[in-house]
Amino acid sequence: MIKTGVKAHDDAIALAEGVRQVACAPGASAATIKSAEITFYRAVVSSCRTNNSNSGIEQASTALRELGTGGG
């Protein structure tokens, strides 16, 4: 995981990634994995906005659009 230097943002992303990894455990359904991915990328966008960090916001927004959420 890339560190941004913004501790609050780095911590939020690390926590969100941990949750995503638990949800995407072997045997998880495709729907569960998609939901976990959407939740993770929404957490990235939220953290970016909350912590005034643009690190990852464009990639997360693109991933959300690809997952069918319209980018949000």
MOPE-V421740 format. One record per run of one state. SS is the DSSP state (H for helix, E for strand, C for the rest). FROM is the first residue (numbers start at 1). TO is the last residue. Records with the same first field share a line. If there is no record, write none. Layout:
BEGIN
SS=FROM-TO ; FROM-TO
END
This chain:
BEGIN
C=1-6 ; 24-29 ; 51-56 ; 67-72
H=7-23 ; 30-50 ; 57-66
END
